[in-house]
């Protein structure tokens, strides 16, 4: 559920809600889907038993980037609702 929120809110804000052409919608969805799979994979490989430095750095960077996208997307949605009132 947390991963769905972490990736779903930015996906909706950047890809789903705007009236993008179908090709952009598909490409954006593929990018988010790859990141959705890559985040837990790189975190497990980087912080698991094998502890790969490159995997840990990639997983941590991906988590940080998604967190920033999530927060700014959520703020944008909340402020957008405020402007409608």
N, C-alpha and C positions, 0 to 999 in steps of 0.2 A: 504494500500500500504506500509506503514511503517513497519507493522508487517511482511508482506511478505518479505521485504528486510532484516529485522532484523533476521528472521529465515531462509530465503532462501539462503543467502550467506554462512553462516556456514554449512547448510545442504549440499549444493553443494560441498563445499570444503572438508568436512569430510566424507560425505556419498555418494553423487551422482556421483562425478567425478572419484574417485578411482575405480578400478576394483574389488570391493568387491564381495564375493559370494552372492547369492540371499538372504540367511538367514540374513546376516549382513545388507544388504540393507533394508530389511523389518524391522528388529529390530531398526536400526537407524532412519528410517522414522517414526516408531511408537513413539520412544522417542521424536523426534522433534514435532510430531503432538500433543502429550500429553502436552508438554511444551508450544506449541502454544495456546492451549486452557486454560492451567493453568495460564499463565501470566495475561491476562486481568481479569480472574475470581478472582484470589487471590488479585490483585490490587484493584478491586472493593469491595471485601469483607473486605479488610484491611483498605482501605481509604474511604469507603462509610459511610453510616449512622451508621452502627453497629460498625465500627472501631475495628476489631479484631486484637490484637497484633500479634498473630501467623501468621495470614493470611497476614498482612502487612509485616512482616519480610520475609516470604516466597516469596511474590510477589516482594519485593525489591531485595532480593538475586537472584531470577530468572532473573529479569531485568538486574542486574549487570553482572551476568554470561553470559547472551546472548549478552550483549554489548561487553564484552571482547572477546567472540567467534567471533562476527561480525567484530570487529576491526582487530583482528589478522588474520582472514580469508581474509579480504579485503587486508590487507598488503601483505599477502602471495600471493594472486592472482596478485596484481600489481607488486610485485618483480619478480614473475615467468614470467610475460610478459616481464619485463625488461631483464631477462636472455635469453629470446628467441631472442631478437634483437641483 
